[in-house]
Amino acid sequence: MRELVVEADGGSRGNPGPAGYGAVVLDPATGETLAETAEFIGVATNNVAEYKGLVAGLRAARELDPDAVVRVRMDSKLVVEQMSGRWKIKHPGMRPLAAEAASVLPPSQVTYEWIPRERNKHADRLANEAMDAGRRGRQWEPSRSTADLAGDTGAARVVGDAAAGAARARAALASAAAASSGTAAAAPSSVPASAAPAAASGTGWGASADLGAPTTFVLLRHGETALTPQKRFSGSGGGDPELSEAGRRQAEAAAAALAARGTVQAVVSSPLRRCRETAGTVAARLGLPVEVDEGLRETDFGAWEGLTFAEVRERHPQDLDAWLASTKAAPTGGGESFAAVARRVAAARDRLLAAHQGRTVLLVTHVTPIKTLARLALGAPPESLFRMELSAASLSALAYYADGNASLRLLNDTSHLR
């Protein structure tokens, strides 16, 4: 089931006074803005504007996917507590608005979370844009909006999977407490299986944490191909090169290092040949089978496949500039944007976490999937993809804990190749 995040806000310059609301729908895996809405609503109170922002945000999410699980984040304690059912709605003017919000989507699909005001900047900016437009006698226009936080390095809101940590922590801890007390309790449907507490502590990569053994992904980039030393774009949309002689030696070195550590319990590979060859070498050494997951394939670089960066700069300069400026831009000729890759990789991550709870799993994959997993674990902005270096046959490691948080333990280790 798809998950969406709604951030909503409303304000009034006078309370009551000229008022407006803003709401944004986000992809929780990538931080990508999927929809924005804002409106000047005339003279109203702050609370009325906040409720109207909530209704608009929920409607925008419903238009994207009526079956989605929606996590609402607002800095209005009143709205969050009332919509969660913990506070009574005493003001008669608020009851119709709350009822309207509750009717947009089935209550079982919506959860509410309070966040500090500084983490709700996008929706706050939209609300202020709407009020500014009303002051000029106009309505808010999406084409004039500058509220999107993309590229705003001063923004306090965390973009990425780490933003979901607190909510998942509460659900995981509640489930753990119920289990320890013998009470049967089902986790909310919005909490992935990966958030369930692990049962046993481990050693090595899977060292014990406060909430039990994490699920650990050891990330191995494939060995070199003939294209690797030439720094050519080599994704999933062109040829499917095999390992070079140097790449096969690198795979053997990685296999020896992982066998010496002795904690890998499963091996999963990208479907591309260079990864399957690397994974096969390691798995043979470890005595394990190789599982293939399509979600771990490299980006499709479209018309750039097989070209160097300089060649792409010469042939497709405008497309390259757009690609470097935004993870939503795709390579020339029907390639795959980094935002699309992030959605695919996040889905693969969740599948594998659900299948391998509390275990140490080797994922043999490519540059972009590894960087994306690291970025999502850190809650880092999309542009961080361009600020990580990954060598052929390098090792990285991520630990995913029962409280919903993740830890980057290792990045680009090449000590086994020396």
C-alpha positions in Angstrom: 0.0 0.0 0.0 1.4 3.4 -1.0 2.2 5.9 1.8 1.9 9.7 1.5 2.8 12.5 3.8 0.6 15.6 4.1 2.0 18.7 5.8 -0.6 21.4 6.4 -0.8 24.9 8.0 -3.1 27.9 8.2 -2.8 31.4 9.6 -4.7 34.6 10.3 -3.3 38.1 10.4 -5.4 39.3 13.3 -7.1 36.1 14.6 -9.7 36.7 13.3 -8.3 38.5 10.3 -7.3 37.9 6.7 -6.5 34.2 6.6 -5.2 31.5 4.4 -4.0 28.0 4.4 -1.3 25.9 2.6 -0.8 22.1 2.3 1.7 19.9 0.5 1.8 16.2 -0.3 5.2 14.5 -0.1 6.7 11.2 -1.1 8.0 9.9 2.3 10.9 8.0 0.6 12.3 10.8 -1.5 11.0 14.0 0.0 9.6 14.8 -3.5 6.8 17.3 -3.6 3.8 15.6 -5.3 1.1 18.2 -4.9 0.7 21.7 -3.4 -2.4 23.7 -2.6 -3.2 27.0 -0.9 -6.1 29.5 -0.7 -7.0 32.9 0.7 -10.2 32.3 2.7 -11.1 35.8 3.8 -11.5 36.8 7.4 -11.2 33.8 9.8 -9.3 32.5 12.9 -6.1 30.6 12.9 -7.8 27.4 13.9 -10.3 27.6 11.0 -7.5 28.2 8.6 -5.5 25.2 10.0 -8.5 22.9 9.6 -9.2 24.1 6.1 -5.5 23.4 5.2 -5.9 19.9 6.6 -9.0 19.3 4.5 -7.3 20.6 1.4 -4.2 18.4 2.0 -6.2 15.3 2.5 -8.2 15.9 -0.6 -4.9 16.4 -2.6 -3.6 13.1 -1.2 -6.9 11.4 -2.1 -6.6 12.7 -5.7 -3.2 11.1 -6.0 -4.2 7.8 -4.5 -7.5 7.2 -2.7 -6.2 3.9 -1.2 -2.9 5.4 0.2 -1.9 5.4 3.9 -1.6 9.1 4.8 0.6 10.5 7.6 -0.5 14.1 8.4 2.1 16.3 10.0 1.0 19.7 11.5 2.4 22.2 14.0 -1.1 22.8 15.4 -1.4 20.8 18.6 -5.1 21.5 18.7 -5.9 20.0 15.3 -3.6 17.0 15.8 -5.0 16.1 19.2 -8.6 16.6 18.2 -8.3 14.6 14.9 -6.5 11.9 16.8 -9.5 11.7 19.2 -7.5 12.6 22.3 -9.1 16.0 22.8 -12.8 16.9 22.6 -13.9 19.5 20.1 -15.6 22.0 22.3 -15.9 24.9 19.9 -19.1 24.5 17.8 -17.5 26.2 14.8 -14.7 23.5 14.7 -17.0 20.4 14.7 -18.1 20.7 11.0 -14.5 21.3 9.9 -13.3 18.3 11.8 -16.1 16.1 10.5 -15.3 17.3 7.0 -11.6 16.3 7.4 -12.6 12.9 8.8 -14.8 12.2 5.8 -12.2 12.8 3.1 -10.5 9.4 3.7 -11.4 6.4 5.9 -10.0 7.1 9.4 -8.0 3.8 9.3 -5.9 5.2 6.5 -4.9 8.5 8.3 -2.6 9.1 11.2 -1.6 12.4 12.8 1.7 13.7 14.1 2.6 17.0 15.7 5.8 18.6 14.5 7.5 21.9 15.5 6.8 24.9 13.5 10.3 25.0 12.0 9.7 21.6 10.4 6.5 22.8 8.7 8.1 25.5 6.7 6.8 24.4 3.3 3.1 24.5 4.3 3.7 27.7 6.3 5.1 29.4 3.2 2.2 28.3 1.1 -0.2 29.8 3.7 1.6 33.1 3.8 1.7 33.2 0.0 -2.1 32.7 0.0 -2.5 35.6 2.5 -0.2 37.8 0.5 -2.2 37.1 -2.6 -5.4 37.9 -0.8 -4.0 41.3 0.3 -3.5 42.1 -3.4 -7.1 41.1 -4.1 -6.0 37.8 -5.9 -6.0 34.1 -5.2 -2.8 32.0 -4.8 -1.4 30.6 -8.1 0.8 27.5 -8.2 2.9 29.0 -11.0 3.9 31.9 -8.8 4.8 29.8 -5.8 8.3 29.7 -4.4 7.4 27.7 -1.3 9.0 24.4 -2.3 11.9 23.7 0.1 14.0 22.0 -2.6 17.4 23.4 -2.4 16.7 25.4 0.7 19.7 24.3 2.8 18.5 26.4 5.7 15.3 24.4 6.1 14.9 22.6 9.3 12.5 20.0 7.9 14.3 16.7 7.4 13.7 15.3 3.9 13.9 11.5 3.6 13.0 8.4 5.5 14.5 9.5 8.7 11.5 11.9 9.1 9.3 8.8 9.8 11.5 7.6 12.6 9.6 9.0 15.5 6.2 7.7 14.4 7.6 4.3 13.7 9.5 4.3 17.0 6.3 4.8 19.0 4.5 2.1 17.1 7.4 -0.4 17.4 7.8 0.3 21.1 4.1 0.0 21.7 4.1 -3.4 20.0 7.2 -4.5 22.0 5.5 -3.5 25.2 2.3 -5.3 24.3 4.3 -8.4 23.4 6.3 -8.4 26.6 3.2 -8.1 28.7 1.4 -10.9 26.9 -1.2 -8.6 25.4 -2.2 -9.3 21.8 -1.8 -6.1 19.8 -1.7 -5.5 16.1 0.7 -2.9 14.7 -1.0 -0.1 12.7 -1.2 -0.9 9.0 1.0 2.0 8.2 4.0 0.5 10.1 6.1 -1.7 7.9 7.1 -5.1 9.0 10.7 -3.8 9.2 9.7 -1.8 12.3 8.9 -4.9 14.3 11.3 -5.6 17.2 14.0 -8.1 16.4 14.2 -11.2 18.6 17.8 -11.9 19.2 21.1 -10.0 19.4 23.9 -10.8 17.0 27.6 -10.3 16.6 29.8 -8.6 14.1 27.8 -6.6 11.6 24.6 -7.4 13.6 25.9 -6.2 17.0 23.1 -5.8 19.6 21.3 -2.5 20.0 18.9 -1.3 22.8 15.9 -2.7 20.9 17.5 -6.0 19.8 19.5 -6.9 16.8 19.1 -4.6 13.8 18.5 -5.8 10.3 21.9 -5.1 8.6 22.5 -4.5 5.0 26.1 -5.0 3.9 26.2 -3.2 0.5 28.8 -4.4 -2.0 29.2 -2.5 -5.3 30.0 -4.9 -8.1 33.6 -5.3 -9.4 34.9 -3.4 -12.4 33.8 -3.9 -16.0 35.6 -2.6 -19.1 33.6 0.6 -18.8 34.4 1.3 -15.1 38.0 2.7 -15.5 36.8 4.9 -18.4 34.1 6.4 -16.1 31.3 5.8 -18.7 27.6 5.8 -17.8 26.7 2.2 -17.3 23.2 1.6 -16.1 20.3 -0.7 -16.8 19.3 0.8 -20.1 22.3 -0.1 -22.3 24.5 -3.2 -22.6 24.9 -5.6 -19.8 28.7 -5.9 -19.4 30.5 -8.7 -17.6 33.2 -8.3 -15.1 36.7 -7.6 -16.4 39.7 -9.6 -15.2 40.3 -6.9 -12.6 36.6 -7.0 -11.6 36.8 -10.8 -11.0 39.9 -10.3 -8.8 38.0 -7.6 -6.8 35.0 -10.0 -6.4 37.4 -12.7 -5.0 38.9 -10.2 -2.6 35.5 -9.1 -1.4 34.5 -12.7 -0.9 37.5 -13.5 1.2 36.9 -10.5 3.4 33.2 -11.3 3.9 34.0 -15.0 4.6 36.6 -13.9 7.2 34.0 -11.8 9.0 31.5 -14.7 8.8 28.2 -12.9 9.6 26.4 -12.7 6.3 23.3 -14.8 6.3 21.8 -14.1 2.9 22.9 -12.7 -0.5 20.7 -10.6 -2.7 21.8 -9.3 -6.1 20.8 -6.8 -8.8 19.7 -8.6 -11.9 22.5 -7.1 -14.0 25.3 -9.4 -15.0 28.2 -7.6 -13.3 26.3 -7.9 -10.0 25.2 -11.5 -10.4 28.8 -12.5 -11.2 30.1 -10.6 -8.1 27.4 -12.0 -6.0 28.0 -15.5 -7.3 31.7 -15.4 -6.3 30.8 -14.2 -2.8 27.9 -16.6 -2.3 30.0 -19.6 -3.5 32.6 -18.7 -0.8 29.9 -18.4 1.8 27.9 -21.4 0.8 24.8 -19.4 0.3 22.3 -19.1 -2.6 21.8 -15.8 -4.5 18.4 -14.1 -4.5 17.8 -11.6 -7.3 15.7 -8.4 -6.7 14.8 -6.2 -9.7 14.6 -3.1 -7.4 18.4 -3.2 -6.9 19.2 -2.5 -10.6 21.2 0.6 -11.6 19.6 3.7 -13.0 18.5 3.7 -16.7 20.7 6.4 -18.2 18.8 6.5 -21.5 20.8 8.0 -24.4 23.8 8.6 -22.1 24.6 4.9 -21.7 28.2 4.2 -22.7 29.1 7.8 -22.8 31.6 9.7 -20.6 30.5 12.8 -18.7 32.4 15.0 -21.2 30.6 13.4 -24.1 27.2 13.9 -22.5 28.2 17.5 -21.8 29.0 18.0 -25.4 26.0 16.3 -26.9 23.2 17.0 -24.3 24.3 20.1 -22.4 20.9 21.4 -21.4 19.7 17.9 -20.3 22.8 17.4 -18.2 22.4 20.8 -16.5 18.8 19.9 -15.6 19.9 16.5 -14.3 22.6 18.0 -12.1 20.1 20.6 -10.8 17.2 18.3 -9.9 16.8 14.7 -9.0 13.4 14.8 -10.8 15.1 15.4 -14.1 15.7 12.3 -16.3 18.6 11.6 -18.7 18.0 12.2 -22.4 16.0 9.6 -24.3 13.6 8.2 -21.7 16.1 7.6 -18.9 15.2 7.3 -15.2 15.3 10.2 -12.8 17.0 9.7 -9.4 13.7 10.5 -7.8 12.2 7.5 -9.6 15.1 5.3 -8.6 14.6 6.3 -5.0 11.0 5.2 -5.0 12.1 1.8 -6.6 15.0 1.3 -4.2 12.9 2.2 -1.1 10.3 -0.4 -2.1 13.0 -3.0 -2.5 14.5 -2.0 0.9 11.1 -2.5 2.6 10.6 -5.9 0.9 14.0 -7.1 2.0 13.6 -5.7 5.6 10.3 -7.6 5.9 11.8 -10.8 4.6 15.1 -10.7 6.7 14.2 -9.2 10.1 17.1 -9.2 12.5 19.5 -10.8 9.9 22.6 -9.6 8.1 22.1 -9.5 4.4 24.6 -8.8 1.6 23.1 -6.7 -1.2 25.3 -6.7 -4.3 24.2 -3.7 -6.3 25.4 -0.4 -8.0 26.4 3.1 -7.2 23.0 4.8 -7.3 21.1 2.2 -5.2 23.8 2.2 -2.6 24.0 6.0 -2.4 20.2 6.2 -2.3 20.0 3.7 0.6 22.6 5.7 2.5 20.8 9.0 1.8 17.4 7.7 2.9 18.9 6.2 6.1 20.5 9.6 7.0 17.5 11.7 6.0 19.9 13.6 3.8 18.7 15.9 0.9 18.5 14.5 -2.6 21.5 16.5 -3.8 23.7 14.5 -1.4 23.8 11.8 -4.1 26.4 13.9 -5.9 28.6 14.2 -2.8 29.3 10.5 -2.1 32.2 8.5 -3.7 31.8 4.7 -4.2 34.7 2.7 -5.6 34.2 -0.6 -7.5 33.9 -3.6 -5.1 33.7 -1.2 -2.1 31.7 -2.2 1.0 29.2 -0.1 2.9 26.8 -1.1 5.7 23.5 0.1 7.1 21.7 -1.0 10.2 17.9 -0.7 10.6 16.6 -0.8 14.1 13.3 -1.8 15.7 12.5 1.9 16.6 12.3 2.7 12.9 15.6 4.5 12.7 18.7 3.6 10.7 22.5 4.0 11.1 25.2 4.3 8.5 28.0 2.1 9.8 30.4 2.1 6.9 30.8 3.8 3.5 33.1 3.0 0.6 35.5 0.7 2.4 38.1 -0.7 0.0 40.6 -2.0 2.6 40.1 -5.6 1.3 41.4 -4.6 -2.1 44.8 -3.4 -1.0 
